[in-house]
Amino acid sequence: MQADHCLTPSLMLAQFADGRIDTCRRAISELRKLEPEQRQAFLKPTISFMSTEKEDGVRTWGTTALGVIGGDEAYATLHGLLDTAMPEQKKDFSWTRLYALRAACSLARGNANREQQVADLVRTMAEDEDEPDVVSAAARARLASQGDRKSEARLRGELKNPDEFWLCLSAIRGLREFPVPRLADALLALLRENRYRDLVFQAIRALAREEYRSSVEVARGMADIVRLNPARHLRLEAVKALAVLQHRDTQNDLLRALADEDAEIRAQASAALAALLTVEEAVAAIVLEVLSDDLDPETWGRLVGGLRLVDITREISTRVLGAEIDGPDPERAKRAERTLTELGGGAALQRLTQRRRTLTDLDKVLKPALPI
């Protein structure tokens, strides 16, 4: 085990039992960093944990861990959990079953025998009236992602009827686990309709997948939320989605988001720009905005903050602004110098000191030539 990996089975399971999402996610992330043979030390303790833990939300972390640990026994445990549950267990452990289905599908990939077992199981789960709605919807999403048009049609019908709230929400949640690009238009319709914010939030998450990167319509749908939606949490989620989608057409929308009133949205917009553009491109785009002559002070300050976020060392920003200071437009040069002063940092200070020294030297040269 690497020196910086201190995760142990007992520590991981204690974090799961505590139930804090951030620490649980961090534990899963650390588990993924281990070599496959190192993960096997977590197998038996996790299976034991699943056999005794009764809280549905906590159990989901165990099924996720089994999917990361991998191997025949982990797969058999997940398959058995899905295949042998009694009706009451299905009702009580709906989220456990959802995450177990995701993990089992992942472990079946590339293994013909497992894939057939999972395919048979999924078809049963999709039609099982004892399954919770969210689980059967995920099973249908899995089938639809593999070309089953009957399952796709049923999901589309559920997405088109947001007033049947729970069925619609379950369909969206299933599509978060198993994307079906042919249903992107139905998810986008929910964004445009904007009737129920919980549905919009989940639809944004369902579309924030690499499978939709080639879709201009999905990118524009997210950008419209960033620009127009009054709900802060929806704008934030849409900005995060744009970071995943990485569509060049949304550059200007991300620049606009750098001036959002919410600091977290501004930070996520900076991250999205960094994912979409090179640092040089991002700095050039922000500088173009920040040197506009019609910016109010608050927007200007937020854009300068965006420069700090995309250019941590500030070296590129200093170079670009320095070129503007030396440019032919005196008003633009003043705005560039003011921006460089506000930007701060060693590189900016050095550039400003150099400029002032140059101006002082120029004054000394010109002063004797001035008439008395």
DRENDO-1510 file (C-alpha; in Angstrom, 1 decimal, always signed):
<recs>
REC; n; res; u; v; w
REC; 1; MET; +0.0; +0.0; +0.0 .
REC; 2; GLN; +1.3; +3.5; -0.9 .
REC; 3; ALA; +2.3; +5.7; +2.0 .
REC; 4; ASP; -0.4; +8.2; +1.4 .
REC; 5; HIS; -3.1; +5.6; +1.4 .
REC; 6; CYS; -4.2; +5.0; +5.0 .
REC; 7; LEU; -7.6; +3.4; +4.3 .
REC; 8; THR; -8.3; +0.2; +6.2 .
REC; 9; PRO; -11.4; -2.0; +6.1 .
REC; 10; SER; -12.4; -1.0; +9.7 .
REC; 11; LEU; -11.9; +2.7; +8.9 .
REC; 12; MET; -13.8; +2.5; +5.7 .
REC; 13; LEU; -16.8; +0.7; +7.2 .
REC; 14; ALA; -16.8; +3.1; +10.2 .
REC; 15; GLN; -17.1; +6.0; +7.7 .
REC; 16; PHE; -19.9; +4.2; +6.0 .
REC; 17; ALA; -21.7; +3.7; +9.3 .
REC; 18; ASP; -21.3; +7.4; +10.1 .
REC; 19; GLY; -23.1; +8.2; +6.9 .
REC; 20; ARG; -21.4; +11.5; +6.1 .
REC; 21; ILE; -21.5; +11.8; +2.3 .
REC; 22; ASP; -18.2; +13.6; +1.9 .
REC; 23; THR; -16.2; +11.1; +4.0 .
REC; 24; CYS; -18.0; +8.1; +2.4 .
REC; 25; ARG; -17.1; +9.4; -1.1 .
REC; 26; ARG; -13.6; +10.0; +0.0 .
REC; 27; ALA; -13.3; +6.4; +1.3 .
REC; 28; ILE; -14.6; +5.0; -2.0 .
REC; 29; SER; -12.1; +7.3; -3.9 .
REC; 30; GLU; -9.3; +5.9; -1.7 .
REC; 31; LEU; -10.4; +2.4; -2.3 .
REC; 32; ARG; -10.2; +2.9; -6.1 .
REC; 33; LYS; -6.6; +4.1; -5.7 .
REC; 34; LEU; -5.5; +0.7; -4.3 .
REC; 35; GLU; -4.2; -2.1; -6.4 .
REC; 36; PRO; -6.8; -4.8; -7.2 .
REC; 37; GLU; -5.1; -7.3; -5.0 .
REC; 38; GLN; -5.0; -4.8; -2.1 .
REC; 39; ARG; -8.8; -4.2; -2.4 .
REC; 40; GLN; -9.4; -7.9; -1.7 .
REC; 41; ALA; -8.6; -7.3; +1.9 .
REC; 42; PHE; -11.8; -5.2; +2.1 .
REC; 43; LEU; -14.0; -8.0; +0.6 .
REC; 44; LYS; -15.0; -10.1; +3.6 .
REC; 45; PRO; -15.4; -7.2; +6.0 .
REC; 46; THR; -17.7; -5.5; +3.5 .
REC; 47; ILE; -19.8; -8.6; +2.9 .
REC; 48; SER; -20.1; -9.0; +6.7 .
REC; 49; PHE; -21.1; -5.3; +7.0 .
REC; 50; MET; -23.8; -5.8; +4.4 .
REC; 51; SER; -25.2; -8.8; +6.3 .
REC; 52; THR; -25.7; -6.8; +9.5 .
REC; 53; GLU; -26.4; -3.2; +8.5 .
REC; 54; LYS; -30.1; -2.4; +8.4 .
REC; 55; GLU; -30.1; +1.2; +7.2 .
REC; 56; ASP; -30.8; +1.4; +3.5 .
REC; 57; GLY; -28.8; +4.6; +2.8 .
REC; 58; VAL; -25.8; +3.2; +4.6 .
REC; 59; ARG; -25.9; -0.1; +2.8 .
REC; 60; THR; -25.6; +1.6; -0.5 .
REC; 61; TRP; -22.0; +2.4; +0.3 .
REC; 62; GLY; -21.3; -1.3; +0.9 .
REC; 63; THR; -22.7; -2.2; -2.5 .
REC; 64; THR; -20.7; +0.5; -4.1 .
REC; 65; ALA; -17.5; -0.7; -2.4 .
REC; 66; LEU; -18.2; -4.3; -3.6 .
REC; 67; GLY; -18.4; -2.9; -7.2 .
REC; 68; VAL; -14.9; -1.3; -6.7 .
REC; 69; ILE; -13.4; -4.4; -5.0 .
REC; 70; GLY; -14.4; -6.7; -7.8 .
REC; 71; GLY; -13.8; -10.4; -8.3 .
REC; 72; ASP; -16.1; -13.4; -8.4 .
REC; 73; GLU; -17.2; -13.3; -4.7 .
REC; 74; ALA; -18.1; -9.6; -4.9 .
REC; 75; TYR; -20.1; -10.2; -8.0 .
REC; 76; ALA; -21.8; -13.3; -6.6 .
REC; 77; THR; -22.8; -11.3; -3.4 .
REC; 78; LEU; -24.3; -8.5; -5.5 .
REC; 79; HIS; -26.1; -10.9; -7.8 .
REC; 80; GLY; -27.5; -12.9; -4.8 .
REC; 81; LEU; -28.6; -9.7; -3.1 .
REC; 82; LEU; -30.6; -8.8; -6.2 .
REC; 83; ASP; -31.9; -12.2; -7.1 .
REC; 84; THR; -33.0; -13.7; -3.8 .
REC; 85; ALA; -34.6; -10.8; -2.0 .
REC; 86; MET; -38.1; -11.2; -0.6 .
REC; 87; PRO; -40.8; -8.6; -1.5 .
REC; 88; GLU; -40.5; -6.9; +1.9 .
REC; 89; GLN; -36.7; -6.7; +1.5 .
REC; 90; LYS; -37.2; -5.1; -1.9 .
REC; 91; LYS; -39.4; -2.4; -0.4 .
REC; 92; ASP; -37.1; -1.7; +2.6 .
REC; 93; PHE; -33.8; -1.6; +0.6 .
REC; 94; SER; -34.7; +0.2; -2.6 .
REC; 95; TRP; -31.6; +2.3; -2.8 .
REC; 96; THR; -29.4; -0.7; -1.8 .
REC; 97; ARG; -30.9; -2.5; -4.8 .
REC; 98; LEU; -30.3; +0.4; -7.1 .
REC; 99; TYR; -26.6; +0.7; -6.3 .
REC; 100; ALA; -26.2; -3.1; -6.3 .
REC; 101; LEU; -27.7; -3.2; -9.8 .
REC; 102; ARG; -25.2; -0.6; -11.0 .
REC; 103; ALA; -22.3; -2.4; -9.4 .
REC; 104; ALA; -23.3; -5.8; -10.8 .
REC; 105; CYS; -23.7; -4.4; -14.3 .
REC; 106; SER; -20.2; -2.9; -13.9 .
REC; 107; LEU; -18.6; -6.2; -12.8 .
REC; 108; ALA; -20.4; -8.1; -15.5 .
REC; 109; ARG; -18.9; -6.1; -18.3 .
REC; 110; GLY; -16.6; -8.1; -20.5 .
REC; 111; ASN; -17.6; -11.5; -18.9 .
REC; 112; ALA; -20.1; -13.3; -21.2 .
REC; 113; ASN; -21.5; -15.5; -18.4 .
REC; 114; ARG; -22.0; -12.7; -16.0 .
REC; 115; GLU; -23.5; -10.5; -18.7 .
REC; 116; GLN; -26.1; -13.1; -19.5 .
REC; 117; GLN; -27.0; -13.5; -15.8 .
REC; 118; VAL; -27.4; -9.8; -15.4 .
REC; 119; ALA; -29.4; -9.5; -18.6 .
REC; 120; ASP; -31.8; -12.1; -17.3 .
REC; 121; LEU; -32.0; -10.5; -13.9 .
REC; 122; VAL; -32.6; -7.0; -15.3 .
REC; 123; ARG; -35.5; -8.2; -17.5 .
REC; 124; THR; -37.1; -9.7; -14.4 .
REC; 125; MET; -36.6; -6.6; -12.3 .
REC; 126; ALA; -38.0; -4.3; -15.0 .
REC; 127; GLU; -41.4; -6.1; -14.8 .
REC; 128; ASP; -41.4; -7.1; -11.2 .
REC; 129; GLU; -44.4; -5.4; -9.5 .
REC; 130; ASP; -42.7; -5.9; -6.1 .
REC; 131; GLU; -39.7; -3.8; -7.1 .
REC; 132; PRO; -39.6; -0.2; -6.0 .
REC; 133; ASP; -40.3; +2.3; -8.8 .
REC; 134; VAL; -36.7; +3.6; -8.8 .
REC; 135; VAL; -35.3; +0.1; -9.2 .
REC; 136; SER; -37.6; -1.1; -12.0 .
REC; 137; ALA; -37.0; +2.2; -13.8 .
REC; 138; ALA; -33.3; +1.7; -13.6 .
REC; 139; ALA; -33.7; -1.8; -14.9 .
REC; 140; ARG; -35.7; -0.4; -17.9 .
REC; 141; ALA; -33.0; +2.2; -18.4 .
REC; 142; ARG; -30.4; -0.5; -18.5 .
REC; 143; LEU; -32.5; -2.4; -21.1 .
REC; 144; ALA; -33.1; +0.8; -23.1 .
REC; 145; SER; -29.4; +1.6; -23.1 .
REC; 146; GLN; -28.9; -1.7; -24.9 .
REC; 147; GLY; -31.5; -1.0; -27.5 .
REC; 148; ASP; -34.7; -2.3; -26.0 .
REC; 149; ARG; -37.3; +0.0; -27.6 .
REC; 150; LYS; -40.2; -1.2; -25.4 .
REC; 151; SER; -38.4; -0.1; -22.3 .
REC; 152; GLU; -37.3; +3.2; -24.0 .
REC; 153; ALA; -40.9; +3.9; -24.9 .
REC; 154; ARG; -42.1; +3.3; -21.4 .
REC; 155; LEU; -39.4; +5.6; -19.9 .
REC; 156; ARG; -40.3; +8.3; -22.5 .
REC; 157; GLY; -44.0; +8.2; -21.4 .
REC; 158; GLU; -43.0; +8.6; -17.8 .
REC; 159; LEU; -40.7; +11.5; -18.6 .
REC; 160; LYS; -43.5; +13.2; -20.5 .
REC; 161; ASN; -45.8; +13.1; -17.5 .
REC; 162; PRO; -44.2; +15.2; -14.7 .
REC; 163; ASP; -47.5; +15.4; -12.8 .
REC; 164; GLU; -47.0; +11.7; -12.0 .
REC; 165; PHE; -44.1; +13.0; -10.0 .
REC; 166; TRP; -42.6; +9.9; -8.4 .
REC; 167; LEU; -42.7; +7.8; -11.6 .
REC; 168; CYS; -41.1; +10.7; -13.6 .
REC; 169; LEU; -38.5; +11.1; -10.9 .
REC; 170; SER; -37.7; +7.4; -10.9 .
REC; 171; ALA; -37.3; +7.4; -14.6 .
REC; 172; ILE; -34.8; +10.2; -14.5 .
REC; 173; ARG; -33.0; +8.6; -11.6 .
REC; 174; GLY; -32.6; +5.4; -13.6 .
REC; 175; LEU; -31.3; +7.3; -16.6 .
REC; 176; ARG; -28.6; +8.8; -14.3 .
REC; 177; GLU; -27.2; +5.3; -13.9 .
REC; 178; PHE; -27.8; +4.1; -17.4 .
REC; 179; PRO; -27.8; +6.9; -20.0 .
REC; 180; VAL; -30.0; +6.6; -23.1 .
REC; 181; PRO; -29.0; +9.4; -25.5 .
REC; 182; ARG; -32.2; +8.9; -27.5 .
REC; 183; LEU; -34.1; +10.2; -24.5 .
REC; 184; ALA; -32.1; +13.4; -24.2 .
REC; 185; ASP; -35.0; +15.4; -25.9 .
REC; 186; ALA; -37.4; +14.2; -23.2 .
REC; 187; LEU; -35.0; +15.2; -20.4 .
REC; 188; LEU; -34.5; +18.6; -22.1 .
REC; 189; ALA; -38.2; +19.1; -22.2 .
REC; 190; LEU; -38.3; +18.9; -18.5 .
REC; 191; LEU; -35.6; +21.6; -18.2 .
REC; 192; ARG; -37.6; +23.9; -20.5 .
REC; 193; GLU; -40.8; +23.3; -18.7 .
REC; 194; ASN; -39.2; +24.0; -15.4 .
REC; 195; ARG; -42.4; +23.0; -13.5 .
REC; 196; TYR; -40.9; +21.0; -10.7 .
REC; 197; ARG; -37.4; +22.0; -9.5 .
REC; 198; ASP; -36.6; +18.5; -8.1 .
REC; 199; LEU; -37.2; +17.1; -11.6 .
REC; 200; VAL; -35.1; +19.7; -13.2 .
REC; 201; PHE; -32.3; +19.1; -10.8 .
REC; 202; GLN; -32.3; +15.4; -11.4 .
REC; 203; ALA; -32.6; +15.9; -15.2 .
REC; 204; ILE; -29.5; +18.1; -15.2 .
REC; 205; ARG; -27.6; +15.4; -13.4 .
REC; 206; ALA; -28.8; +12.8; -15.8 .
REC; 207; LEU; -27.6; +14.8; -18.8 .
REC; 208; ALA; -24.2; +15.6; -17.2 .
REC; 209; ARG; -22.6; +12.6; -18.8 .
REC; 210; GLU; -19.9; +12.1; -21.4 .
REC; 211; GLU; -22.5; +10.3; -23.5 .
REC; 212; TYR; -24.0; +13.7; -24.3 .
REC; 213; ARG; -20.8; +15.6; -25.1 .
REC; 214; SER; -21.6; +15.6; -28.8 .
REC; 215; SER; -25.1; +17.1; -28.3 .
REC; 216; VAL; -25.3; +20.8; -29.0 .
REC; 217; GLU; -28.9; +20.7; -27.7 .
REC; 218; VAL; -27.9; +19.4; -24.3 .
REC; 219; ALA; -25.1; +21.9; -24.0 .
REC; 220; ARG; -27.5; +24.8; -24.9 .
REC; 221; GLY; -30.1; +23.5; -22.5 .
REC; 222; MET; -27.5; +23.7; -19.6 .
REC; 223; ALA; -26.3; +27.1; -20.8 .
REC; 224; ASP; -29.8; +28.5; -20.7 .
REC; 225; ILE; -30.2; +27.4; -17.1 .
REC; 226; VAL; -26.9; +29.1; -16.2 .
REC; 227; ARG; -28.0; +32.3; -17.9 .
REC; 228; LEU; -31.7; +32.4; -17.1 .
REC; 229; ASN; -32.8; +30.3; -14.2 .
REC; 230; PRO; -33.4; +32.2; -10.9 .
REC; 231; ALA; -32.7; +29.1; -8.7 .
REC; 232; ARG; -29.2; +29.2; -7.4 .
REC; 233; HIS; -28.9; +25.4; -6.9 .
REC; 234; LEU; -30.0; +24.7; -10.5 .
REC; 235; ARG; -27.6; +27.2; -12.0 .
REC; 236; LEU; -24.8; +25.6; -9.9 .
REC; 237; GLU; -25.7; +22.1; -11.1 .
REC; 238; ALA; -25.9; +23.3; -14.7 .
REC; 239; VAL; -22.4; +24.9; -14.5 .
REC; 240; LYS; -21.1; +21.6; -13.1 .
REC; 241; ALA; -22.7; +19.8; -16.0 .
REC; 242; LEU; -21.0; +22.1; -18.5 .
REC; 243; ALA; -17.7; +21.1; -17.0 .
REC; 244; VAL; -18.5; +17.5; -17.9 .
REC; 245; LEU; -20.0; +18.3; -21.3 .
REC; 246; GLN; -17.0; +20.5; -22.4 .
REC; 247; HIS; -18.8; +22.1; -25.4 .
REC; 248; ARG; -17.1; +25.0; -27.0 .
REC; 249; ASP; -20.4; +26.7; -27.8 .
REC; 250; THR; -20.9; +27.4; -24.1 .
REC; 251; GLN; -17.7; +29.5; -23.5 .
REC; 252; ASN; -19.6; +32.8; -23.4 .
REC; 253; ASP; -22.1; +31.4; -21.0 .
REC; 254; LEU; -19.4; +30.3; -18.6 .
REC; 255; LEU; -17.8; +33.7; -18.9 .
REC; 256; ARG; -21.2; +35.2; -17.9 .
REC; 257; ALA; -21.3; +32.8; -14.9 .
REC; 258; LEU; -18.0; +34.2; -13.7 .
REC; 259; ALA; -20.0; +37.3; -12.7 .
REC; 260; ASP; -22.8; +35.3; -11.0 .
REC; 261; GLU; -23.7; +36.7; -7.6 .
REC; 262; ASP; -23.0; +33.3; -6.0 .
REC; 263; ALA; -19.3; +32.6; -5.2 .
REC; 264; GLU; -19.6; +28.8; -5.6 .
REC; 265; ILE; -21.1; +29.2; -9.1 .
REC; 266; ARG; -18.2; +31.5; -10.0 .
REC; 267; ALA; -15.7; +28.9; -8.7 .
REC; 268; GLN; -17.4; +26.1; -10.7 .
REC; 269; ALA; -17.6; +28.3; -13.8 .
REC; 270; SER; -13.8; +28.8; -13.5 .
REC; 271; ALA; -13.3; +25.0; -13.2 .
REC; 272; ALA; -15.5; +24.5; -16.3 .
REC; 273; LEU; -13.6; +27.0; -18.3 .
REC; 274; ALA; -10.3; +25.3; -17.3 .
REC; 275; ALA; -11.7; +22.0; -18.5 .
REC; 276; LEU; -13.0; +23.5; -21.7 .
REC; 277; LEU; -10.0; +25.7; -22.7 .
REC; 278; THR; -6.3; +25.9; -22.2 .
REC; 279; VAL; -5.2; +28.4; -19.5 .
REC; 280; GLU; -4.0; +30.7; -22.2 .
REC; 281; GLU; -7.3; +30.6; -23.9 .
REC; 282; ALA; -9.3; +31.1; -20.7 .
REC; 283; VAL; -7.2; +34.0; -19.6 .
REC; 284; ALA; -7.5; +35.7; -23.0 .
REC; 285; ALA; -11.3; +35.3; -23.0 .
REC; 286; ILE; -11.6; +36.7; -19.4 .
REC; 287; VAL; -9.3; +39.6; -20.1 .
REC; 288; LEU; -11.3; +40.5; -23.1 .
REC; 289; GLU; -14.4; +40.8; -20.8 .
REC; 290; VAL; -12.6; +42.5; -17.9 .
REC; 291; LEU; -11.2; +45.3; -20.1 .
REC; 292; SER; -14.7; +46.2; -21.4 .
REC; 293; ASP; -15.4; +49.9; -20.9 .
REC; 294; ASP; -19.0; +49.4; -19.7 .
REC; 295; LEU; -18.5; +47.0; -16.7 .
REC; 296; ASP; -19.9; +47.9; -13.3 .
REC; 297; PRO; -17.4; +47.6; -10.4 .
REC; 298; GLU; -19.0; +44.5; -8.9 .
REC; 299; THR; -18.9; +42.5; -12.2 .
REC; 300; TRP; -15.3; +43.7; -12.8 .
REC; 301; GLY; -14.2; +42.5; -9.4 .
REC; 302; ARG; -15.8; +39.1; -10.0 .
REC; 303; LEU; -14.1; +38.7; -13.3 .
REC; 304; VAL; -10.8; +39.5; -11.8 .
REC; 305; GLY; -11.5; +36.8; -9.2 .
REC; 306; GLY; -12.1; +34.5; -12.1 .
REC; 307; LEU; -8.7; +35.2; -13.5 .
REC; 308; ARG; -7.1; +34.3; -10.2 .
REC; 309; LEU; -9.0; +30.9; -10.2 .
REC; 310; VAL; -8.0; +29.9; -13.8 .
REC; 311; ASP; -4.5; +31.2; -13.6 .
REC; 312; ILE; -3.2; +30.2; -10.2 .
REC; 313; THR; +0.4; +31.6; -10.7 .
REC; 314; ARG; -1.0; +34.6; -12.5 .
REC; 315; GLU; +1.9; +34.6; -14.8 .
REC; 316; ILE; -0.2; +34.2; -18.0 .
REC; 317; SER; -2.6; +36.9; -16.8 .
REC; 318; THR; +0.3; +39.2; -16.1 .
REC; 319; ARG; +1.8; +38.7; -19.5 .
REC; 320; VAL; -1.5; +39.3; -21.3 .
REC; 321; LEU; -2.4; +42.4; -19.2 .
REC; 322; GLY; +1.2; +43.6; -19.6 .
REC; 323; ALA; +0.8; +43.6; -23.4 .
REC; 324; GLU; -2.4; +45.6; -23.0 .
REC; 325; ILE; -0.7; +48.1; -20.8 .
REC; 326; ASP; +1.9; +48.7; -23.6 .
REC; 327; GLY; -0.8; +48.9; -26.2 .
REC; 328; PRO; -1.9; +52.0; -28.2 .
REC; 329; ASP; -5.2; +52.7; -26.4 .
REC; 330; PRO; -4.4; +54.8; -23.3 .
REC; 331; GLU; -7.9; +54.1; -21.7 .
REC; 332; ARG; -7.6; +50.4; -22.2 .
REC; 333; ALA; -4.0; +50.5; -20.9 .
REC; 334; LYS; -5.3; +52.2; -17.7 .
REC; 335; ARG; -8.0; +49.5; -17.2 .
REC; 336; ALA; -5.3; +46.8; -17.8 .
REC; 337; GLU; -3.0; +48.4; -15.2 .
REC; 338; ARG; -5.9; +48.7; -12.7 .
REC; 339; THR; -6.7; +45.1; -13.3 .
REC; 340; LEU; -3.1; +44.0; -12.9 .
REC; 341; THR; -2.9; +45.9; -9.6 .
REC; 342; GLU; -6.1; +44.2; -8.3 .
REC; 343; LEU; -5.0; +40.8; -9.5 .
REC; 344; GLY; -1.9; +40.9; -7.2 .
REC; 345; GLY; +0.7; +38.2; -7.0 .
REC; 346; GLY; +4.4; +38.2; -7.4 .
REC; 347; ALA; +4.4; +38.2; -11.2 .
REC; 348; ALA; +1.9; +41.2; -11.3 .
REC; 349; LEU; +3.9; +43.1; -8.8 .
REC; 350; GLN; +7.1; +42.6; -10.8 .
REC; 351; ARG; +5.5; +43.7; -14.0 .
REC; 352; LEU; +4.0; +46.8; -12.4 .
REC; 353; THR; +7.4; +47.7; -10.8 .
REC; 354; GLN; +9.1; +47.3; -14.1 .
REC; 355; ARG; +6.5; +49.5; -15.9 .
REC; 356; ARG; +6.9; +52.3; -13.3 .
REC; 357; ARG; +10.7; +52.1; -13.5 .
REC; 358; THR; +10.4; +52.4; -17.2 .
REC; 359; LEU; +8.2; +55.5; -16.9 .
REC; 360; THR; +10.5; +57.0; -14.4 .
REC; 361; ASP; +13.5; +56.5; -16.7 .
REC; 362; LEU; +11.5; +58.0; -19.6 .
REC; 363; ASP; +10.7; +61.0; -17.5 .
REC; 364; LYS; +14.4; +61.5; -16.8 .
REC; 365; VAL; +15.2; +61.3; -20.5 .
REC; 366; LEU; +12.5; +63.7; -21.5 .
REC; 367; LYS; +12.8; +66.2; -18.7 .
REC; 368; PRO; +16.0; +68.0; -19.9 .
REC; 369; ALA; +14.4; +68.5; -23.3 .
REC; 370; LEU; +11.4; +70.3; -21.8 .
REC; 371; PRO; +11.4; +74.2; -22.1 .
REC; 372; ILE; +12.0; +76.1; -18.9 .
</recs>
